[in-house]
Amino acid sequence: MNITFYGVRGSYPVPDKNLLKYGGNTSSILVENGKNIVIFDAGTGIINIGNYLKENKKSVDKIDIFLTHLHFDHIQGLPFFTPFYDNNYEINIYCPYYSNMSLKSVIYSIFNHPFSPICNKGIRADINFFELNSKKSNGVKIDEHIEVEFIKDVSHPVSGVLIYKLSSENKSVVYATDIESPNGFGSKLKSFINGANILIHDAQYIDSEYYNEKNPKRGFGHSTVCMAVENAIKCEVEKLFLFHYNPNRSDNDLERILKDAKKMFKSTFLSRELNKINLRS
């Protein structure tokens, strides 16, 4: 199982010379397991995933995309994801269930006027939509070797997000972004994550921003680095990757943050665009 970061930034993409090392694209992660292609979130990072798949994975004809939620920084790359325009692909899109809207209508809307000139007829791939209701199910079988489980977290305004855990054989990776837990994860989330090989965790803020007296970030639905570290320790994960960086956080800022985080949890790392992690069973 190979995990590659293609978008690690939060809120909006940032083309800036001070962010070149770790990247400025918004959230998107590629997981490759044999012929299985799983993508978590579809920020601007998914654009380069599409280019990579078209060039290097010519035998792949099915792609599974799991969206944590529908805020724009997590779906803005979809109209530029090249497999949408190739009739050789089957693309399955999974997202939390929303009682007041249709996933299909939301996704197609960003391909249509007034947001885009492409329109539905421009899409060539076979697209399937799946709305995930955590009250009715808690897992999706990709094949006999891979399962993606999910759990709802309500800390991100307005409708919360899904936290995903992909398991293959005896290895697991948890993707937990756009979450806020000033008191640490509760028992359900701890049980869900406990013992994961990799935890990819929201780390948009540092404590001085989150608890700032004049402009606090409490209630914004994002974590501090300390929250991420404390949750990693509490859940007894092997490795923690900080993720969803503040768009104004420079490479140097991130490296200073990492140095402090490693003092609390040695196996803490920075998510970095095009960095590939191999998990062997």
Backbone bond lengths (Angstrom), bond angles and torsions (degrees), N, CA, C in turn:
res aa  C-N    CA-C-N  psi(-1)  N-CA   C-N-CA  omega(-1)  CA-C   N-CA-C  phi
1 M - - - 1.462 - - 1.525 108.76 -
2 N 1.323 116.10 119.14 1.458 122.21 177.96 1.527 109.82 -108.76
3 I 1.325 115.74 130.97 1.464 122.33 178.81 1.516 107.49 -115.78
4 T 1.337 116.99 126.16 1.460 120.54 -179.84 1.525 109.46 -127.27
5 F 1.322 116.22 129.60 1.461 121.84 176.53 1.533 109.16 -82.92
6 Y 1.327 115.84 126.81 1.467 120.48 176.28 1.524 111.77 -116.34
7 G 1.321 117.95 -18.71 1.453 122.25 175.90 1.510 108.68 -149.40
8 V 1.325 117.46 124.04 1.473 121.07 -172.86 1.528 112.75 -124.91
9 R 1.324 116.96 -0.25 1.458 121.19 -172.14 1.521 110.74 -96.60
10 G 1.329 116.04 152.24 1.458 120.96 177.78 1.516 112.13 -100.67
11 S 1.328 115.39 159.46 1.470 125.73 169.23 1.528 115.12 73.47
12 Y 1.331 118.45 -58.70 1.456 120.46 179.06 1.528 109.25 -158.86
13 P 1.342 116.43 153.19 1.467 119.11 -178.92 1.523 111.16 -70.94
14 V 1.325 115.78 148.45 1.461 119.98 -176.43 1.535 110.80 -134.10
15 P 1.332 117.48 103.73 1.460 121.27 172.84 1.528 109.02 -83.80
16 D 1.315 116.61 100.15 1.456 121.13 -172.67 1.524 109.02 -146.25
17 K 1.324 116.96 136.30 1.464 120.84 -178.24 1.524 112.57 -62.24
18 N 1.325 117.36 -22.34 1.465 120.86 -179.39 1.523 113.12 -85.76
19 L 1.351 116.49 1.78 1.460 121.11 -178.30 1.528 112.04 -124.13
20 L 1.310 116.59 15.67 1.463 120.10 -173.60 1.528 112.98 -69.45
21 K 1.322 117.57 -32.30 1.460 120.21 -174.43 1.523 112.22 -67.99
22 Y 1.340 116.65 -44.63 1.467 119.85 -176.15 1.519 112.93 -102.20
23 G 1.325 117.85 -17.66 1.451 120.78 171.37 1.515 114.65 105.77
24 G 1.340 114.39 153.10 1.456 120.24 -177.58 1.509 115.06 -119.02
25 N 1.346 118.13 4.71 1.465 120.16 179.37 1.526 111.63 -79.76
26 T 1.320 115.23 152.39 1.462 119.62 179.06 1.535 110.79 -82.88
27 S 1.318 114.83 168.73 1.464 125.83 -161.36 1.525 116.13 -48.90
28 S 1.327 115.45 121.61 1.460 121.81 169.33 1.521 109.11 -168.38
29 I 1.338 115.45 131.34 1.462 122.05 -176.84 1.525 108.86 -132.06
30 L 1.326 116.20 134.16 1.461 122.73 179.24 1.524 109.79 -104.28
31 V 1.344 115.75 131.70 1.459 121.66 172.91 1.523 107.69 -119.57
32 E 1.328 115.66 123.68 1.464 121.76 178.13 1.524 109.33 -112.77
33 N 1.314 115.55 128.88 1.459 120.77 177.09 1.526 107.02 -140.48
34 G 1.337 116.25 97.73 1.454 119.08 -172.58 1.518 109.43 62.58
35 K 1.348 116.57 -128.10 1.470 121.04 177.78 1.522 112.50 -87.02
36 N 1.334 116.68 -2.83 1.463 120.20 -178.54 1.521 110.50 -82.48
37 I 1.337 115.00 129.76 1.461 122.35 178.29 1.520 108.23 -118.79
38 V 1.333 115.38 117.38 1.458 121.77 178.05 1.522 107.88 -120.45
39 I 1.326 116.15 132.15 1.459 121.86 179.75 1.520 108.64 -121.87
40 F 1.323 115.97 131.89 1.460 120.87 174.67 1.523 109.02 -104.72
41 D 1.308 115.82 117.24 1.461 126.50 179.96 1.524 112.70 67.64
42 A 1.333 114.59 158.07 1.463 121.52 -170.72 1.513 111.75 -134.50
43 G 1.358 114.58 46.87 1.458 119.04 169.89 1.522 109.67 -68.64
44 T 1.316 117.47 -166.92 1.465 119.72 -176.06 1.530 112.69 -63.69
45 G 1.328 117.42 -18.28 1.462 120.08 176.52 1.515 113.78 -61.75
46 I 1.332 117.73 -25.72 1.473 120.11 -177.46 1.531 111.27 -68.93
47 I 1.320 117.66 -19.23 1.464 120.40 179.30 1.526 109.77 -61.44
48 N 1.322 116.36 -46.34 1.465 119.91 179.23 1.526 112.15 -73.11
49 I 1.326 117.21 -25.59 1.475 118.80 172.72 1.523 109.48 -63.00
50 G 1.318 116.58 -44.94 1.461 120.51 178.67 1.522 112.19 -58.63
51 N 1.325 115.87 -43.53 1.461 119.79 179.10 1.528 110.83 -64.27
52 Y 1.316 116.08 -40.52 1.470 120.71 179.14 1.534 110.90 -63.31
53 L 1.319 116.66 -45.09 1.468 119.99 -178.36 1.526 111.49 -64.12
54 K 1.308 116.56 -41.79 1.468 119.85 -178.59 1.526 111.59 -64.75
55 E 1.330 116.15 -33.27 1.460 120.18 -177.02 1.522 113.18 -87.27
56 N 1.345 117.08 -34.65 1.461 120.60 -168.44 1.521 115.44 -116.71
57 K 1.308 118.02 -11.13 1.466 120.57 -176.63 1.526 109.48 -128.32
58 K 1.307 116.01 58.90 1.466 120.94 -173.72 1.532 112.51 -67.37
59 S 1.342 117.50 -20.30 1.465 120.03 179.99 1.537 112.37 -85.78
60 V 1.321 117.43 -10.27 1.459 121.42 -179.57 1.519 110.43 -76.25
61 D 1.338 116.77 131.76 1.467 119.32 177.45 1.528 112.27 -129.05
62 K 1.338 117.46 2.37 1.469 120.53 178.62 1.522 109.98 -133.98
63 I 1.322 116.10 133.56 1.465 122.58 -179.15 1.528 108.22 -130.41
64 D 1.316 116.30 131.96 1.466 121.59 177.08 1.523 109.11 -111.62
65 I 1.337 116.09 120.10 1.464 122.15 -178.68 1.528 109.00 -112.73
66 F 1.325 116.06 122.91 1.464 121.76 179.50 1.531 108.80 -110.47
67 L 1.320 115.72 116.03 1.459 122.03 179.62 1.520 109.97 -96.89
68 T 1.323 116.32 132.84 1.463 119.62 177.77 1.523 111.05 -71.73
69 H 1.335 115.99 -36.71 1.466 122.95 178.18 1.521 107.07 -169.09
70 L 1.321 117.04 -175.98 1.462 120.25 -171.10 1.527 114.11 -109.59
71 H 1.329 117.87 17.10 1.465 118.28 173.42 1.527 108.69 -62.38
72 F 1.330 114.75 147.77 1.461 119.44 -164.36 1.526 113.36 -61.01
73 D 1.336 118.36 -33.76 1.463 119.02 -178.65 1.523 112.39 -69.18
74 H 1.339 117.31 -5.74 1.460 121.05 178.72 1.535 112.91 -108.09
75 I 1.342 116.57 -1.20 1.471 119.71 178.47 1.532 113.00 -133.94
76 Q 1.327 118.13 -1.96 1.461 120.44 -169.53 1.526 114.03 -69.08
77 G 1.327 117.73 -14.29 1.459 119.55 179.02 1.518 114.35 -87.37
78 L 1.328 117.83 -9.87 1.466 120.26 -173.04 1.532 114.61 -58.33
79 P 1.344 120.30 -43.15 1.478 118.09 -178.68 1.526 113.66 -65.70
80 F 1.344 117.36 -11.46 1.463 121.00 -177.87 1.532 111.61 -112.82
81 F 1.335 115.77 14.73 1.460 122.76 178.20 1.517 108.09 -87.95
82 T 1.333 117.98 103.72 1.467 122.66 -167.54 1.537 115.27 -57.81
83 P 1.341 121.16 -30.79 1.470 118.12 178.24 1.526 114.58 -60.47
84 F 1.339 118.40 -19.33 1.459 119.72 176.20 1.531 111.67 -61.27
85 Y 1.316 117.01 -23.88 1.455 120.69 -172.56 1.534 112.08 -106.85
86 D 1.329 114.67 23.28 1.462 121.61 -179.36 1.521 108.48 -128.98
87 N 1.329 117.52 118.70 1.463 120.85 -175.33 1.530 113.28 -74.72
88 N 1.317 117.95 4.04 1.464 120.75 175.54 1.524 112.45 -85.16
89 Y 1.338 116.63 -7.59 1.462 119.85 -174.58 1.526 112.66 -104.33
90 E 1.330 114.40 143.97 1.458 122.96 163.77 1.528 106.18 -108.70
91 I 1.324 116.72 123.19 1.462 121.37 -177.91 1.520 109.35 -119.25
92 N 1.323 116.00 120.02 1.457 122.28 178.23 1.530 108.89 -103.31
93 I 1.325 115.99 124.91 1.462 120.97 -178.74 1.529 108.56 -113.51
94 Y 1.319 115.13 123.68 1.461 122.77 -179.61 1.530 109.16 -113.23
95 C 1.317 115.78 143.13 1.462 119.99 -177.02 1.518 108.94 -158.42
96 P 1.338 118.51 158.07 1.470 119.19 174.22 1.522 111.68 -56.61
97 Y 1.309 115.20 149.01 1.467 121.54 175.01 1.522 109.58 -74.95
98 Y 1.331 116.31 129.69 1.467 122.45 174.09 1.521 107.73 -116.57
99 S 1.315 116.84 125.40 1.465 120.38 -175.44 1.520 112.79 -69.57
100 N 1.335 117.22 -22.07 1.466 120.36 -173.84 1.524 114.06 -107.57
101 M 1.336 117.10 8.80 1.462 118.17 179.49 1.519 110.34 -155.87
102 S 1.313 114.81 160.05 1.460 122.35 178.68 1.524 109.52 -101.45
103 L 1.335 117.07 130.82 1.455 121.07 177.13 1.528 110.37 -57.54
104 K 1.318 116.56 -44.84 1.464 121.17 -178.83 1.522 111.47 -58.19
105 S 1.326 116.79 -45.07 1.468 119.85 -177.61 1.526 111.40 -67.60
106 V 1.332 116.97 -36.40 1.470 120.12 179.41 1.522 110.20 -66.43
107 I 1.331 117.03 -48.02 1.465 120.18 -177.80 1.520 111.08 -65.02
108 Y 1.329 117.22 -45.79 1.462 118.84 -179.61 1.526 112.38 -65.62
109 S 1.326 117.06 -26.85 1.463 119.45 -178.30 1.523 112.40 -61.94
110 I 1.344 117.60 -32.35 1.467 118.82 -177.38 1.538 112.08 -79.74
111 F 1.339 116.31 -5.79 1.463 120.96 174.04 1.537 111.03 -96.82
112 N 1.322 117.43 -4.07 1.461 121.56 -171.29 1.519 112.30 -118.86
113 H 1.318 114.98 165.92 1.459 122.87 175.41 1.535 109.61 -57.76
114 P 1.339 119.74 138.50 1.462 127.23 6.72 1.536 114.61 -93.14
115 F 1.335 117.82 6.84 1.461 119.63 -175.49 1.526 113.19 -85.37
116 S 1.322 117.31 -26.02 1.463 120.17 -174.03 1.527 109.97 -155.32
117 P 1.323 117.38 149.33 1.472 120.70 176.59 1.532 112.81 -87.86
118 I 1.330 118.45 -2.21 1.468 121.23 -172.62 1.524 111.97 -64.97
119 C 1.310 116.35 -50.95 1.465 125.30 -176.72 1.535 111.87 65.90
120 N 1.335 115.27 162.01 1.474 120.75 -176.38 1.526 112.70 -54.11
121 K 1.303 116.31 -37.70 1.462 119.93 -175.19 1.525 112.55 -65.70
122 G 1.327 116.73 -17.79 1.454 119.90 178.71 1.518 113.26 -78.24
123 I 1.331 117.23 -15.65 1.462 121.37 -179.50 1.523 109.37 -82.35
124 R 1.310 117.38 126.70 1.456 122.04 -176.72 1.532 113.06 -105.19
125 A 1.316 117.12 -27.40 1.468 120.83 -177.33 1.525 110.53 -69.67
126 D 1.311 115.38 160.49 1.461 122.00 174.68 1.524 107.38 -85.88
127 I 1.330 117.46 110.03 1.461 122.16 -174.57 1.526 110.28 -103.79
128 N 1.327 116.38 130.14 1.464 122.49 175.93 1.523 109.36 -121.55
129 F 1.324 115.89 140.35 1.462 120.71 -176.64 1.533 109.72 -116.93
130 F 1.334 115.22 136.32 1.457 120.77 -179.66 1.527 109.16 -133.77
131 E 1.318 116.43 118.93 1.457 121.49 178.54 1.525 108.65 -95.43
132 L 1.318 116.45 121.81 1.452 122.37 -172.50 1.525 110.78 -96.02
133 N 1.323 114.99 116.49 1.460 121.03 178.89 1.527 108.16 -106.31
134 S 1.323 116.57 110.90 1.462 120.66 -175.33 1.526 112.50 -67.07
135 K 1.332 116.87 -13.59 1.474 119.40 177.20 1.531 111.53 -81.45
136 K 1.333 116.34 -17.84 1.467 119.99 -176.04 1.531 112.92 -111.27
137 S 1.328 117.14 -21.86 1.463 120.84 -177.66 1.515 108.36 -153.60
138 N 1.312 116.34 161.65 1.465 118.50 175.70 1.516 113.12 -138.48
139 G 1.351 117.07 16.82 1.446 117.76 -179.96 1.516 113.77 -163.93
140 V 1.341 115.20 153.48 1.460 123.05 176.47 1.522 107.81 -127.31
141 K 1.325 116.68 124.72 1.461 121.74 176.80 1.526 109.03 -86.98
142 I 1.328 116.51 116.60 1.463 120.38 176.57 1.528 109.61 -77.87
143 D 1.306 116.23 -45.91 1.465 123.44 169.18 1.521 106.86 -157.41
144 E 1.338 116.88 -166.33 1.470 118.49 -175.29 1.520 113.05 -68.97
145 H 1.340 116.81 -12.40 1.463 120.21 -177.18 1.526 114.01 -106.78
146 I 1.321 117.83 -16.51 1.460 120.88 -172.20 1.526 110.94 -128.00
147 E 1.317 115.64 132.74 1.456 121.21 174.12 1.525 109.06 -132.37
148 V 1.330 116.46 139.59 1.456 122.44 173.93 1.527 107.51 -113.36
149 E 1.326 115.83 112.28 1.463 121.40 176.38 1.519 109.28 -96.69
150 F 1.314 116.77 159.91 1.461 119.97 -178.92 1.521 110.78 -146.90
151 I 1.335 113.91 154.63 1.458 120.95 177.83 1.528 107.37 -143.89
152 K 1.305 117.37 142.52 1.465 121.55 -177.06 1.522 110.17 -83.74
153 D 1.325 115.81 137.08 1.464 122.21 171.47 1.517 107.12 -124.14
154 V 1.321 117.34 131.47 1.463 120.75 -171.21 1.532 113.01 -104.09
155 S 1.322 117.58 10.81 1.467 119.24 -174.53 1.526 113.35 -76.12
156 H 1.342 118.29 -18.28 1.469 120.38 -177.53 1.525 109.50 -92.99
157 P 1.335 117.70 124.13 1.469 119.14 -178.49 1.529 110.38 -71.29
158 V 1.322 120.13 143.47 1.449 126.87 7.07 1.538 110.13 -103.98
159 S 1.315 116.85 -26.33 1.466 120.75 -170.69 1.523 114.28 -112.75
160 G 1.340 117.69 8.59 1.454 119.86 -179.93 1.522 112.38 77.65
161 V 1.325 114.80 -172.91 1.469 121.76 -177.75 1.522 108.95 -141.43
162 L 1.330 115.14 170.05 1.453 120.61 168.47 1.522 109.56 -102.38
163 I 1.310 115.84 136.46 1.456 122.78 170.27 1.524 106.24 -98.57
164 Y 1.334 116.31 131.34 1.461 120.68 -174.94 1.532 111.15 -110.53
165 K 1.332 115.07 146.52 1.466 121.54 171.53 1.519 108.51 -129.80
166 L 1.320 115.85 115.98 1.462 120.97 176.74 1.522 108.58 -97.76
167 S 1.324 115.83 126.41 1.461 121.59 -179.28 1.516 109.98 -122.25
168 S 1.324 115.78 136.66 1.450 121.84 175.82 1.519 107.99 -142.11
169 E 1.339 115.55 123.01 1.461 120.66 -174.26 1.531 108.08 55.22
170 N 1.314 117.92 -118.77 1.460 120.28 -177.71 1.527 112.52 -109.75
171 K 1.335 117.60 22.37 1.459 121.22 -179.37 1.522 110.41 -119.82
172 S 1.338 116.18 150.37 1.465 119.32 179.94 1.523 110.98 -147.52
173 V 1.335 115.04 146.20 1.453 122.62 174.77 1.517 108.28 -129.47
174 V 1.327 116.86 133.50 1.463 122.41 -179.48 1.523 108.89 -110.70
175 Y 1.326 115.18 132.77 1.461 122.58 179.75 1.529 107.87 -113.47
176 A 1.337 115.27 108.11 1.471 120.85 -173.15 1.522 109.40 -129.79
177 T 1.327 115.95 87.74 1.450 119.46 179.41 1.522 110.82 -118.62
178 D 1.355 115.53 163.83 1.471 122.77 -178.69 1.533 110.61 56.98
179 I 1.312 114.42 49.49 1.458 122.20 178.65 1.521 109.07 -129.34
180 E 1.316 115.68 158.81 1.466 121.87 -178.13 1.523 108.28 -142.10
181 S 1.324 116.75 123.61 1.466 119.58 -176.33 1.527 110.86 -144.20
182 P 1.341 117.35 72.95 1.469 119.88 -178.16 1.520 113.78 -60.25
183 N 1.320 117.06 -22.71 1.467 120.66 178.57 1.531 112.50 -105.91
184 G 1.345 115.89 12.85 1.452 120.41 -179.05 1.517 111.82 83.37
185 F 1.324 116.13 163.99 1.461 121.02 178.75 1.519 110.81 -63.33
186 G 1.341 114.87 143.73 1.450 120.85 173.64 1.519 111.20 -77.05
187 S 1.323 115.62 179.54 1.470 120.74 -173.40 1.532 112.49 -62.97
188 K 1.359 117.92 -36.88 1.465 119.81 -178.80 1.525 111.79 -65.83
189 L 1.323 115.90 -46.11 1.457 119.45 179.51 1.523 111.17 -67.97
190 K 1.320 116.29 -38.91 1.466 119.42 178.25 1.522 110.20 -60.24
191 S 1.319 116.31 -44.26 1.465 120.29 179.34 1.524 111.43 -64.22
192 F 1.329 116.52 -38.36 1.465 121.84 -179.13 1.529 111.52 -65.00
193 I 1.322 116.76 -39.84 1.465 122.09 -173.10 1.518 112.74 -92.55
194 N 1.315 116.71 -24.79 1.463 122.19 -166.83 1.540 113.50 -47.40
195 G 1.330 115.15 126.46 1.448 121.23 174.97 1.515 115.68 82.33
196 A 1.326 118.39 7.17 1.466 120.44 179.83 1.524 110.57 -61.23
197 N 1.309 115.55 147.90 1.466 119.50 176.88 1.522 111.46 -68.87
198 I 1.336 115.21 -39.60 1.461 120.42 -179.13 1.525 109.77 -135.02
199 L 1.326 115.51 132.26 1.468 122.01 171.53 1.521 107.80 -117.30
200 I 1.329 115.59 116.75 1.468 122.19 174.28 1.520 106.09 -97.51
201 H 1.322 116.95 114.75 1.471 121.02 -166.12 1.523 111.00 -127.67
202 D 1.309 116.63 134.05 1.466 123.94 172.31 1.535 110.03 -48.06
203 A 1.349 115.66 134.79 1.466 120.84 177.93 1.529 108.90 -148.14
204 Q 1.335 116.09 50.58 1.465 120.03 -173.62 1.524 112.53 -68.92
205 Y 1.326 117.05 -33.27 1.459 119.84 -172.86 1.521 112.72 -117.05
206 I 1.317 114.90 164.22 1.454 122.20 165.27 1.529 106.90 -111.17
207 D 1.307 116.84 164.85 1.468 120.59 -172.71 1.530 112.75 -57.34
208 S 1.336 117.34 -39.03 1.469 119.60 -177.19 1.524 112.04 -65.30
209 E 1.315 117.97 -25.36 1.469 121.64 175.39 1.527 110.51 -82.42
210 Y 1.301 115.42 -44.99 1.467 120.40 -175.78 1.527 111.55 -63.16
211 Y 1.331 116.16 -41.21 1.463 120.91 -175.74 1.530 112.97 -101.85
212 N 1.323 117.12 13.92 1.458 121.30 -179.01 1.530 110.85 -57.25
213 E 1.325 117.10 130.42 1.465 120.85 -175.21 1.527 112.32 -67.60
214 K 1.327 117.51 -37.12 1.461 120.64 -176.55 1.527 112.61 -83.69
215 N 1.329 117.01 -36.28 1.463 120.40 -176.23 1.526 110.14 -141.47
216 P 1.324 116.83 67.13 1.468 119.61 -176.63 1.530 111.71 -68.98
217 K 1.327 115.67 153.13 1.458 121.81 179.03 1.524 112.18 -103.33
218 R 1.308 116.72 8.41 1.466 120.35 177.69 1.526 110.44 -61.31
219 G 1.321 115.54 134.77 1.452 120.34 179.65 1.517 114.45 88.52
220 F 1.333 117.79 -0.61 1.461 121.11 -179.47 1.526 111.90 -80.93
221 G 1.334 116.58 -12.00 1.465 119.94 177.09 1.512 114.63 87.09
222 H 1.341 116.44 24.10 1.459 120.26 178.16 1.524 110.39 -132.78
223 S 1.324 115.31 158.15 1.461 122.10 -174.90 1.519 111.97 -96.74
224 T 1.323 113.69 159.73 1.461 120.04 166.07 1.524 108.28 -91.38
225 V 1.316 115.55 165.56 1.459 120.39 175.96 1.526 109.94 -59.77
226 C 1.326 116.53 -40.35 1.469 120.08 179.84 1.523 111.65 -62.95
227 M 1.318 117.66 -38.26 1.471 120.47 176.64 1.521 110.54 -60.95
228 A 1.336 115.72 -43.80 1.465 120.39 -179.91 1.523 110.67 -61.36
229 V 1.313 116.43 -45.63 1.466 121.03 -179.25 1.519 110.76 -64.09
230 E 1.317 116.52 -45.80 1.467 120.02 -178.70 1.524 111.12 -62.73
231 N 1.328 116.65 -38.85 1.471 119.48 178.34 1.531 111.36 -68.39
232 A 1.319 116.64 -37.18 1.464 119.91 178.08 1.525 110.84 -62.66
233 I 1.318 116.01 -42.43 1.471 120.66 178.78 1.524 110.03 -66.09
234 K 1.323 115.53 -46.34 1.458 121.12 -177.76 1.526 111.65 -61.55
235 C 1.334 116.40 -36.69 1.472 121.23 -177.26 1.533 112.76 -90.59
236 E 1.308 116.67 0.28 1.467 122.33 175.55 1.526 112.11 54.38
237 V 1.335 115.62 46.25 1.467 119.55 177.82 1.526 109.52 -82.73
238 E 1.333 115.51 160.81 1.468 119.45 179.57 1.524 111.57 -76.85
239 K 1.356 116.15 -46.56 1.455 120.28 -177.15 1.519 110.50 -137.50
240 L 1.331 115.01 142.18 1.461 122.16 176.86 1.526 108.60 -113.68
241 F 1.352 115.95 129.15 1.461 121.28 173.62 1.524 108.35 -114.72
242 L 1.339 115.62 116.79 1.459 120.96 176.59 1.525 108.91 -70.05
243 F 1.348 116.36 145.72 1.465 120.36 -167.57 1.525 109.42 -153.45
244 H 1.334 116.17 165.19 1.478 124.11 176.12 1.528 109.85 59.73
245 Y 1.329 114.38 56.90 1.454 120.31 -176.52 1.529 112.03 -69.00
246 N 1.324 114.71 149.06 1.453 121.20 169.95 1.537 108.43 -52.42
247 P 1.329 118.64 131.65 1.470 119.89 -177.25 1.523 113.34 -61.43
248 N 1.336 118.03 -18.52 1.464 121.35 179.52 1.526 113.17 -93.13
249 R 1.339 117.18 2.95 1.468 121.17 -175.85 1.535 109.94 -84.83
250 S 1.317 117.18 116.06 1.459 121.37 -178.38 1.523 111.22 -77.24
251 D 1.329 115.80 168.43 1.460 120.77 175.74 1.522 111.08 -57.15
252 N 1.330 116.81 -43.18 1.466 120.30 179.58 1.527 111.28 -64.11
253 D 1.329 116.52 -39.70 1.470 120.64 176.75 1.523 110.44 -59.32
254 L 1.321 115.47 -45.96 1.466 119.93 -177.92 1.522 111.24 -62.60
255 E 1.297 116.84 -38.91 1.468 119.35 -178.75 1.528 111.79 -70.31
256 R 1.327 116.73 -32.88 1.472 119.16 174.00 1.524 110.58 -67.06
257 I 1.332 115.78 -40.49 1.464 120.65 178.48 1.524 110.56 -63.08
258 L 1.341 116.03 -43.26 1.464 120.04 -179.98 1.525 111.25 -61.20
259 K 1.294 117.08 -41.65 1.466 121.15 -179.47 1.522 110.52 -57.91
260 D 1.327 116.72 -43.49 1.466 120.39 178.87 1.525 111.29 -69.89
261 A 1.344 116.44 -39.30 1.471 119.87 -178.36 1.522 111.17 -65.09
262 K 1.325 117.14 -36.75 1.463 120.55 -179.82 1.527 112.71 -65.81
263 K 1.308 116.89 -23.55 1.465 119.83 175.99 1.526 110.86 -66.97
264 M 1.337 115.87 -29.10 1.463 120.81 179.34 1.523 112.30 -90.10
265 F 1.347 116.22 -39.14 1.466 121.81 -179.74 1.515 107.47 -143.59
266 K 1.307 116.90 105.81 1.459 122.91 -171.11 1.521 112.81 -58.10
267 S 1.334 116.92 -36.35 1.468 120.83 -176.71 1.521 111.79 -87.82
268 T 1.340 115.45 47.26 1.458 122.09 175.25 1.522 108.74 -104.49
269 F 1.347 115.82 137.87 1.458 121.09 -177.52 1.524 109.36 -136.73
270 L 1.319 115.84 162.82 1.460 121.43 174.85 1.526 109.42 -96.17
271 S 1.324 116.63 130.91 1.472 120.13 170.22 1.521 107.64 -65.19
272 R 1.320 115.45 134.91 1.461 120.37 -175.43 1.518 109.19 -139.11
273 E 1.316 116.52 130.77 1.461 119.96 -178.48 1.530 111.60 -55.88
274 L 1.337 114.29 133.72 1.463 125.87 179.77 1.528 112.94 73.00
275 N 1.328 117.35 3.91 1.465 119.98 173.80 1.519 108.51 -75.38
276 K 1.337 116.38 125.22 1.458 121.62 -177.34 1.522 110.27 -108.10
277 I 1.342 115.45 132.68 1.454 121.86 178.44 1.516 107.83 -114.09
278 N 1.303 116.68 130.73 1.451 121.14 178.60 1.528 109.78 -106.17
279 L 1.334 116.14 125.08 1.462 121.68 175.28 1.513 108.29 -110.70
280 R 1.310 116.38 111.80 1.466 120.88 -179.77 1.508 110.05 -96.12
281 S 1.343 116.43 136.82 1.460 121.06 179.98 1.522 109.69 -79.47
